[in-house]
Amino acid sequence: MTVRRVMGIETEYGISVPGHPNANAMLTSSQIVNAYAAAMHRARRARWDFEEENPLRDARGFDLAREAADSSQLTDEDIGLANVILTNGARLYVDHAHPEYSSPEVTNPWDAVLWDKAGERIMAEAAERAAQLPGAQPIHLYKNNTDNKGASYGTHENYLMKRETPFSDIVRHLTPFFVSRQVFAGAGRVGIGQDGHEHGFQLSQRADYFEVEVGLETTLKRPIINTRDEPHADAEKYRRLHVIIGDANLSEIST
């Protein structure tokens, strides 16, 4: 049986300027987004509507106090970074000093992977166009999840699901799957540990960066089951399953 549900993938790309290790990642990421937007005449800049967003709402039934939140969790604050809507319905913007491609919403896995792959083409072209700007340096983008220096950045999946499903059932049934699926869906990584100093190969890029089973955070104390409760739909009927444990899609069939 095929279950149709709204879904999508968000991918933060690694970024570097060869020969310039101290390059400003925020500025370089903005150049990526702006260069692509300038070339695509039908791309639309937009100020995002944060009215219905509450990144501190927890699926377990409470809101984290704003003063207790890490600054990285306050994603409902528009700080004026590069942000465009593409003609395919995707969003290209700067998130935590990374250029991020958020795929359009779809209703089946095939289309989710299709538009994620389209994002690779878009990001490659964006890097080429940014490097052509006067005085610009070549920019390298990486579809990965760690810089092997202790930092990790996300590939997040989103699935619309009925709110009537008890959250405890989600935790009980999905935790073993999320842990074991890295065997067939991991992107692979050279280096062991968060900083990658130990020699070796492991199946998952993200696994070393998860510390708790359930939690609201996405950039620290990362949980296997993320509890952010922003459905972007009728909150009485639906919840959004926000999956942060996965690796960037490098194998379309396993994904």
C-alpha angles and dihedrals in degrees: 000000000000117000114207113213137152111264142159145168130237119198127188108202124217112240136197141163107220112235092015108081092167096053113139104257093198092053094043092049090051090052089054093053096041094047092054093044091052091053095046104068093191095051110108129218114218142179104232119242105234096173095109096036122104111166090180096060109111123211089224089073109270143081122240110235111254093229089055095051126099113245090244089065095059095089092148091075114096106217094177099253123155110293129165137167113224128216092254091058095258125131121230114192148129116274122176092340093309130105105242130199114201111192122228117266113268136173103228139042094245093061092042091058092041094057092041088058089047086057090061090057091046093050093047091052091045091055091049092051093046090053090055094061115110110277093004125140126221111277125210121208123196128199093213139106106232139040092211088239097093100280126112129188128193146261104188129191124204128201127179112224139169116275091219088076105099111244090224088062090053091054095045097048103033101044096073091043095050091049096048099039090074086077092070103019103039117119095218129238140209110225134045125240130021094294093040094228095133114081119242146079126266132185099234132052095196104041096088091059100059119096111164137040100230130016150124100244125099104180103037133030085012114204131216088227113040115209101199105138109203108131097174083213139067100326091202091062107027146040129193116237101217108198115193102162099082131100125238112280109265098147114050097193096053091042 
